[in-house]
Amino acid sequence: MNVPPLDLRAQYRTIKDEIDRKVLEVLAAQGFVLGPEVESLEKEIAAYSGARFGIGVSSGSDALMIALMALGIGRGDAVVTTPFTFFATAGAVSRLGARPVFCDID
């Protein structure tokens, strides 16, 4: 079976005007880090998820790190994860001094 790759162009076309406008606003304001758009996103994420706070991070790797840190994962801990994942999953565990333990159904 041939599974086609994700077509982000088709997705982009449906929201192109909104995306282009927002990107240009951020570029004009130079608000790349901790700017008003980030603050707005964090509030929207918190409201959407029912959490007190939302925290914007620069990447999925940072998101994994902050989640592990919030759980108190650190040196000497073992974290069970799947081997069928992006390398950043095990990398985040290792960067905190913990040991990734790969587990699969077989």
PATIGU-22946 format. One record per residue: residue number from 1; y, x, z of N, C-alpha, C, CB in turn. Coordinates in nm, 3 decimals. Glycine has a CB too. Layout:
<rs>
+-----+---------+---------+---------+---------+---------+---------+---------+---------+---------+---------+---------+---------+
:   n :     n_Y :     n_X :     n_Z :    ca_Y :    ca_X :    ca_Z :     c_Y :     c_X :     c_Z :    cb_Y :    cb_X :    cb_Z :
+-----+---------+---------+---------+---------+---------+---------+---------+---------+---------+---------+---------+---------+
: NUM :       Y :       X :       Z :       Y :       X :       Z :       Y :       X :       Z :       Y :       X :       Z :
...
+-----+---------+---------+---------+---------+---------+---------+---------+---------+---------+---------+---------+---------+
</rs>
This chain:
<rs>
+-----+---------+---------+---------+---------+---------+---------+---------+---------+---------+---------+---------+---------+
:   n :     n_Y :     n_X :     n_Z :    ca_Y :    ca_X :    ca_Z :     c_Y :     c_X :     c_Z :    cb_Y :    cb_X :    cb_Z :
+-----+---------+---------+---------+---------+---------+---------+---------+---------+---------+---------+---------+---------+
:   1 :  -0.117 :   0.084 :   0.000 :   0.000 :   0.000 :   0.000 :   0.124 :   0.089 :   0.000 :   0.000 :  -0.096 :   0.122 :
:   2 :   0.217 :   0.057 :  -0.085 :   0.342 :   0.132 :  -0.093 :   0.448 :   0.059 :  -0.010 :   0.388 :   0.149 :  -0.241 :
:   3 :   0.494 :   0.124 :   0.096 :   0.598 :   0.066 :   0.180 :   0.731 :   0.130 :   0.139 :   0.568 :   0.086 :   0.333 :
:   4 :   0.824 :   0.051 :   0.088 :   0.951 :   0.110 :   0.043 :   1.033 :   0.160 :   0.162 :   1.033 :   0.007 :  -0.038 :
:   5 :   1.109 :   0.266 :   0.141 :   1.193 :   0.317 :   0.249 :   1.305 :   0.218 :   0.282 :   1.252 :   0.454 :   0.212 :
:   6 :   1.359 :   0.231 :   0.398 :   1.471 :   0.147 :   0.441 :   1.588 :   0.167 :   0.346 :   1.512 :   0.180 :   0.587 :
:   7 :   1.641 :   0.059 :   0.294 :   1.752 :   0.066 :   0.199 :   1.883 :   0.038 :   0.273 :   1.732 :  -0.034 :   0.082 :
:   8 :   1.945 :   0.143 :   0.322 :   2.071 :   0.127 :   0.395 :   2.185 :   0.086 :   0.303 :   2.106 :   0.255 :   0.468 :
:   9 :   2.175 :   0.118 :   0.174 :   2.281 :   0.078 :   0.081 :   2.292 :  -0.074 :   0.072 :   2.253 :   0.136 :  -0.059 :
:  10 :   2.180 :  -0.142 :   0.067 :   2.180 :  -0.288 :   0.060 :   2.241 :  -0.346 :   0.187 :   2.037 :  -0.343 :   0.038 :
:  11 :   2.206 :  -0.289 :   0.299 :   2.262 :  -0.333 :   0.427 :   2.412 :  -0.307 :   0.432 :   2.191 :  -0.262 :   0.545 :
:  12 :   2.453 :  -0.191 :   0.387 :   2.594 :  -0.153 :   0.387 :   2.677 :  -0.247 :   0.300 :   2.610 :  -0.010 :   0.338 :
:  13 :   2.624 :  -0.283 :   0.184 :   2.698 :  -0.371 :   0.092 :   2.738 :  -0.502 :   0.160 :   2.614 :  -0.401 :  -0.032 :
:  14 :   2.656 :  -0.552 :   0.250 :   2.686 :  -0.681 :   0.314 :   2.800 :  -0.674 :   0.414 :   2.561 :  -0.734 :   0.383 :
:  15 :   2.829 :  -0.553 :   0.464 :   2.935 :  -0.537 :   0.565 :   3.034 :  -0.428 :   0.527 :   2.874 :  -0.507 :   0.702 :
:  16 :   3.037 :  -0.392 :   0.399 :   3.117 :  -0.280 :   0.351 :   3.264 :  -0.289 :   0.389 :   3.105 :  -0.271 :   0.202 :
:  17 :   3.326 :  -0.403 :   0.366 :   3.470 :  -0.415 :   0.394 :   3.501 :  -0.390 :   0.542 :   3.520 :  -0.553 :   0.352 :
:  18 :   3.421 :  -0.449 :   0.629 :   3.443 :  -0.432 :   0.773 :   3.420 :  -0.286 :   0.815 :   3.349 :  -0.525 :   0.854 :
:  19 :   3.313 :  -0.226 :   0.768 :   3.282 :  -0.086 :   0.802 :   3.392 :   0.006 :   0.753 :   3.146 :  -0.044 :   0.743 :
:  20 :   3.431 :  -0.009 :   0.626 :   3.534 :   0.078 :   0.568 :   3.666 :   0.066 :   0.646 :   3.556 :   0.043 :   0.420 :
:  21 :   3.703 :  -0.056 :   0.681 :   3.829 :  -0.077 :   0.754 :   3.825 :  -0.009 :   0.890 :   3.857 :  -0.228 :   0.771 :
:  22 :   3.714 :  -0.027 :   0.962 :   3.703 :   0.032 :   1.096 :   3.698 :   0.184 :   1.091 :   3.577 :  -0.021 :   1.166 :
:  23 :   3.626 :   0.239 :   0.995 :   3.619 :   0.385 :   0.983 :   3.758 :   0.442 :   0.955 :   3.522 :   0.425 :   0.870 :
:  24 :   3.831 :   0.379 :   0.866 :   3.966 :   0.426 :   0.836 :   4.058 :   0.414 :   0.958 :   4.025 :   0.346 :   0.718 :
:  25 :   4.043 :   0.309 :   1.038 :   4.122 :   0.295 :   1.161 :   4.094 :   0.410 :   1.257 :   4.092 :   0.161 :   1.229 :
:  26 :   3.967 :   0.442 :   1.276 :   3.930 :   0.551 :   1.366 :   3.982 :   0.684 :   1.313 :   3.777 :   0.557 :   1.384 :
:  27 :   3.968 :   0.707 :   1.183 :   4.019 :   0.831 :   1.124 :   4.170 :   0.843 :   1.142 :   3.982 :   0.838 :   0.975 :
:  28 :   4.242 :   0.735 :   1.119 :   4.387 :   0.737 :   1.131 :   4.431 :   0.763 :   1.275 :   4.447 :   0.605 :   1.082 :
:  29 :   4.359 :   0.706 :   1.371 :   4.394 :   0.722 :   1.512 :   4.338 :   0.852 :   1.571 :   4.342 :   0.603 :   1.591 :
:  30 :   4.244 :   0.916 :   1.498 :   4.177 :   1.037 :   1.547 :   4.108 :   1.011 :   1.681 :   4.277 :   1.152 :   1.560 :
:  31 :   4.054 :   0.891 :   1.699 :   3.988 :   0.853 :   1.824 :   3.839 :   0.867 :   1.817 :   4.023 :   0.711 :   1.861 :
:  32 :   3.793 :   0.988 :   1.790 :   3.649 :   1.011 :   1.771 :   3.571 :   1.014 :   1.902 :   3.627 :   1.140 :   1.696 :
:  33 :   3.633 :   1.066 :   2.008 :   3.565 :   1.081 :   2.136 :   3.644 :   1.006 :   2.241 :   3.547 :   1.230 :   2.174 :
:  34 :   3.579 :   0.914 :   2.308 :   3.639 :   0.837 :   2.418 :   3.764 :   0.762 :   2.375 :   3.673 :   0.930 :   2.532 :
:  35 :   3.769 :   0.720 :   2.251 :   3.883 :   0.643 :   2.201 :   3.866 :   0.495 :   2.231 :   3.901 :   0.665 :   2.052 :
:  36 :   3.963 :   0.414 :   2.190 :   3.958 :   0.271 :   2.218 :   3.838 :   0.201 :   2.153 :   4.085 :   0.207 :   2.172 :
:  37 :   3.793 :   0.248 :   2.039 :   3.677 :   0.186 :   1.975 :   3.550 :   0.210 :   2.057 :   3.658 :   0.242 :   1.832 :
:  38 :   3.540 :   0.330 :   2.117 :   3.423 :   0.360 :   2.201 :   3.426 :   0.271 :   2.325 :   3.421 :   0.510 :   2.240 :
:  39 :   3.542 :   0.260 :   2.387 :   3.555 :   0.175 :   2.506 :   3.519 :   0.030 :   2.474 :   3.698 :   0.183 :   2.563 :
:  40 :   3.566 :  -0.017 :   2.360 :   3.535 :  -0.154 :   2.318 :   3.385 :  -0.172 :   2.295 :   3.613 :  -0.189 :   2.190 :
:  41 :   3.323 :  -0.076 :   2.228 :   3.179 :  -0.082 :   2.204 :   3.101 :  -0.084 :   2.336 :   3.133 :   0.037 :   2.120 :
:  42 :   3.140 :   0.002 :   2.430 :   3.070 :   0.007 :   2.559 :   3.078 :  -0.127 :   2.632 :   3.128 :   0.118 :   2.647 :
:  43 :   3.193 :  -0.191 :   2.627 :   3.209 :  -0.322 :   2.691 :   3.125 :  -0.427 :   2.621 :   3.357 :  -0.365 :   2.691 :
:  44 :   3.122 :  -0.423 :   2.489 :   3.041 :  -0.519 :   2.414 :   2.892 :  -0.500 :   2.440 :   3.069 :  -0.506 :   2.264 :
:  45 :   2.848 :  -0.375 :   2.447 :   2.707 :  -0.346 :   2.475 :   2.669 :  -0.396 :   2.614 :   2.679 :  -0.194 :   2.463 :
:  46 :   2.755 :  -0.371 :   2.712 :   2.729 :  -0.417 :   2.849 :   2.719 :  -0.569 :   2.853 :   2.840 :  -0.368 :   2.945 :
:  47 :   2.813 :  -0.637 :   2.790 :   2.811 :  -0.783 :   2.789 :   2.686 :  -0.836 :   2.719 :   2.937 :  -0.837 :   2.721 :
:  48 :   2.654 :  -0.776 :   2.605 :   2.538 :  -0.821 :   2.528 :   2.408 :  -0.804 :   2.605 :   2.530 :  -0.744 :   2.396 :
:  49 :   2.396 :  -0.692 :   2.678 :   2.271 :  -0.661 :   2.749 :   2.268 :  -0.715 :   2.891 :   2.249 :  -0.512 :   2.751 :
:  50 :   2.381 :  -0.771 :   2.937 :   2.385 :  -0.823 :   3.074 :   2.392 :  -0.713 :   3.179 :   2.264 :  -0.908 :   3.099 :
:  51 :   2.433 :  -0.595 :   3.139 :   2.443 :  -0.482 :   3.231 :   2.587 :  -0.468 :   3.280 :   2.396 :  -0.350 :   3.163 :
:  52 :   2.605 :  -0.398 :   3.390 :   2.741 :  -0.374 :   3.440 :   2.818 :  -0.280 :   3.349 :   2.736 :  -0.317 :   3.581 :
:  53 :   2.747 :  -0.184 :   3.289 :   2.812 :  -0.084 :   3.207 :   2.732 :  -0.058 :   3.080 :   2.830 :   0.047 :   3.286 :
:  54 :   2.801 :  -0.016 :   2.978 :   2.740 :   0.035 :   2.857 :   2.795 :   0.176 :   2.838 :   2.769 :  -0.057 :   2.732 :
:  55 :   2.713 :   0.267 :   2.792 :   2.756 :   0.405 :   2.775 :   2.727 :   0.448 :   2.633 :   2.687 :   0.499 :   2.877 :
:  56 :   2.832 :   0.484 :   2.561 :   2.816 :   0.535 :   2.426 :   2.785 :   0.684 :   2.431 :   2.942 :   0.508 :   2.341 :
:  57 :   2.688 :   0.726 :   2.354 :   2.654 :   0.868 :   2.346 :   2.654 :   0.911 :   2.200 :   2.514 :   0.896 :   2.412 :
:  58 :   2.648 :   1.040 :   2.177 :   2.665 :   1.091 :   2.041 :   2.539 :   1.084 :   1.955 :   2.712 :   1.232 :   2.047 :
:  59 :   2.424 :   1.062 :   2.016 :   2.301 :   1.064 :   1.937 :   2.187 :   0.997 :   2.013 :   2.262 :   1.208 :   1.900 :
:  60 :   2.080 :   0.970 :   1.939 :   1.959 :   0.919 :   2.002 :   1.899 :   1.018 :   2.100 :   1.857 :   0.882 :   1.897 :
:  61 :   1.913 :   1.147 :   2.069 :   1.864 :   1.251 :   2.162 :   1.936 :   1.242 :   2.295 :   1.882 :   1.392 :   2.101 :
:  62 :   2.069 :   1.226 :   2.289 :   2.146 :   1.212 :   2.414 :   2.109 :   1.083 :   2.487 :   2.295 :   1.214 :   2.384 :
:  63 :   2.081 :   0.977 :   2.412 :   2.041 :   0.851 :   2.475 :   1.910 :   0.869 :   2.551 :   2.025 :   0.740 :   2.368 :
:  64 :   1.814 :   0.942 :   2.492 :   1.689 :   0.970 :   2.561 :   1.713 :   1.053 :   2.687 :   1.591 :   1.043 :   2.468 :
:  65 :   1.797 :   1.154 :   2.674 :   1.827 :   1.241 :   2.789 :   1.889 :   1.162 :   2.905 :   1.922 :   1.355 :   2.747 :
:  66 :   1.987 :   1.080 :   2.875 :   2.057 :   1.008 :   2.980 :   1.965 :   0.906 :   3.047 :   2.181 :   0.938 :   2.924 :
:  67 :   1.875 :   0.845 :   2.969 :   1.779 :   0.751 :   3.027 :   1.683 :   0.823 :   3.121 :   1.700 :   0.678 :   2.916 :
:  68 :   1.633 :   0.939 :   3.079 :   1.544 :   1.017 :   3.165 :   1.616 :   1.067 :   3.290 :   1.486 :   1.137 :   3.088 :
:  69 :   1.740 :   1.109 :   3.274 :   1.819 :   1.155 :   3.389 :   1.843 :   1.041 :   3.487 :   1.953 :   1.214 :   3.342 :
:  70 :   1.867 :   0.922 :   3.436 :   1.889 :   0.806 :   3.523 :   1.764 :   0.774 :   3.605 :   1.930 :   0.683 :   3.440 :
:  71 :   1.648 :   0.807 :   3.549 :   1.522 :   0.786 :   3.621 :   1.487 :   0.902 :   3.714 :   1.410 :   0.767 :   3.521 :
:  72 :   1.570 :   1.004 :   3.715 :   1.546 :   1.119 :   3.803 :   1.440 :   1.215 :   3.751 :   1.505 :   1.071 :   3.937 :
:  73 :   1.412 :   1.211 :   3.622 :   1.312 :   1.300 :   3.564 :   1.368 :   1.442 :   3.562 :   1.272 :   1.254 :   3.419 :
:  74 :   1.285 :   1.539 :   3.602 :   1.332 :   1.676 :   3.604 :   1.217 :   1.775 :   3.612 :   1.426 :   1.698 :   3.720 :
:  75 :   1.250 :   1.896 :   3.652 :   1.155 :   2.006 :   3.659 :   1.029 :   1.966 :   3.736 :   1.219 :   2.128 :   3.723 :
:  76 :   0.915 :   1.992 :   3.673 :   0.787 :   1.965 :   3.737 :   0.731 :   1.826 :   3.712 :   0.801 :   1.985 :   3.882 :
:  77 :   0.811 :   1.737 :   3.658 :   0.761 :   1.602 :   3.629 :   0.682 :   1.601 :   3.499 :   0.878 :   1.501 :   3.621 :
:  78 :   0.590 :   1.507 :   3.489 :   0.516 :   1.483 :   3.365 :   0.561 :   1.348 :   3.312 :   0.360 :   1.488 :   3.388 :
:  79 :   0.588 :   1.342 :   3.182 :   0.632 :   1.218 :   3.118 :   0.532 :   1.184 :   3.008 :   0.777 :   1.231 :   3.062 :
:  80 :   0.468 :   1.069 :   3.021 :   0.371 :   1.024 :   2.922 :   0.447 :   0.960 :   2.806 :   0.269 :   0.925 :   2.985 :
:  81 :   0.414 :   1.005 :   2.686 :   0.478 :   0.952 :   2.566 :   0.378 :   0.954 :   2.451 :   0.605 :   1.033 :   2.530 :
:  82 :   0.414 :   0.892 :   2.343 :   0.328 :   0.889 :   2.226 :   0.350 :   1.013 :   2.138 :   0.352 :   0.761 :   2.145 :
:  83 :   0.245 :   1.063 :   2.075 :   0.264 :   1.172 :   1.980 :   0.323 :   1.123 :   1.848 :   0.132 :   1.244 :   1.956 :
:  84 :   0.320 :   0.993 :   1.826 :   0.369 :   0.934 :   1.702 :   0.516 :   0.897 :   1.720 :   0.284 :   0.810 :   1.661 :
:  85 :   0.601 :   0.998 :   1.728 :   0.742 :   0.978 :   1.754 :   0.822 :   1.092 :   1.694 :   0.770 :   0.966 :   1.905 :
:  86 :   0.952 :   1.077 :   1.692 :   1.042 :   1.183 :   1.647 :   1.038 :   1.296 :   1.749 :   1.188 :   1.130 :   1.627 :
:  87 :   1.055 :   1.420 :   1.706 :   1.042 :   1.534 :   1.797 :   1.143 :   1.532 :   1.912 :   1.058 :   1.662 :   1.719 :
:  88 :   1.253 :   1.459 :   1.897 :   1.354 :   1.454 :   2.003 :   1.301 :   1.389 :   2.130 :   1.476 :   1.377 :   1.954 :
:  89 :   1.198 :   1.306 :   2.119 :   1.141 :   1.243 :   2.238 :   1.084 :   1.349 :   2.332 :   1.032 :   1.141 :   2.199 :
:  90 :   0.995 :   1.432 :   2.281 :   0.940 :   1.539 :   2.364 :   1.046 :   1.643 :   2.397 :   0.821 :   1.606 :   2.292 :
:  91 :   1.139 :   1.663 :   2.304 :   1.247 :   1.760 :   2.328 :   1.333 :   1.721 :   2.446 :   1.333 :   1.773 :   2.204 :
:  92 :   1.365 :   1.593 :   2.459 :   1.447 :   1.547 :   2.572 :   1.374 :   1.570 :   2.704 :   1.482 :   1.398 :   2.556 :
:  93 :   1.245 :   1.543 :   2.704 :   1.165 :   1.566 :   2.824 :   1.167 :   1.715 :   2.860 :   1.019 :   1.517 :   2.803 :
:  94 :   1.141 :   1.800 :   2.762 :   1.137 :   1.945 :   2.785 :   1.272 :   2.000 :   2.829 :   1.092 :   2.016 :   2.659 :
:  95 :   1.380 :   1.949 :   2.771 :   1.514 :   1.999 :   2.807 :   1.547 :   1.974 :   2.954 :   1.620 :   1.934 :   2.720 :
:  96 :   1.483 :   1.874 :   3.013 :   1.505 :   1.846 :   3.155 :   1.408 :   1.924 :   3.244 :   1.491 :   1.698 :   3.182 :
:  97 :   1.325 :   2.006 :   3.183 :   1.230 :   2.085 :   3.261 :   1.101 :   2.012 :   3.291 :   1.293 :   2.127 :   3.389 :
:  98 :   1.087 :   1.891 :   3.239 :   0.965 :   1.815 :   3.259 :   0.865 :   1.850 :   3.148 :   0.995 :   1.662 :   3.261 :
:  99 :   0.745 :   1.797 :   3.160 :   0.639 :   1.827 :   3.064 :   0.598 :   1.701 :   2.991 :   0.517 :   1.891 :   3.135 :
: 100 :   0.610 :   1.699 :   2.858 :   0.562 :   1.582 :   2.785 :   0.410 :   1.579 :   2.783 :   0.617 :   1.582 :   2.640 :
: 101 :   0.355 :   1.464 :   2.808 :   0.210 :   1.444 :   2.804 :   0.184 :   1.340 :   2.696 :   0.151 :   1.399 :   2.945 :
: 102 :   0.119 :   1.382 :   2.589 :   0.097 :   1.292 :   2.478 :  -0.027 :   1.206 :   2.501 :   0.084 :   1.369 :   2.348 :
: 103 :  -0.011 :   1.078 :   2.479 :  -0.118 :   0.984 :   2.503 :  -0.124 :   0.888 :   2.386 :  -0.099 :   0.909 :   2.638 :
: 104 :  -0.244 :   0.859 :   2.339 :  -0.261 :   0.766 :   2.229 :  -0.377 :   0.674 :   2.262 :  -0.284 :   0.840 :   2.095 :
: 105 :  -0.395 :   0.570 :   2.185 :  -0.500 :   0.474 :   2.215 :  -0.639 :   0.531 :   2.195 :  -0.482 :   0.352 :   2.130 :
: 106 :  -0.650 :   0.642 :   2.119 :  -0.780 :   0.702 :   2.098 :  -0.801 :   0.814 :   2.199 :  -0.793 :   0.755 :   1.954 :
+-----+---------+---------+---------+---------+---------+---------+---------+---------+---------+---------+---------+---------+
</rs>
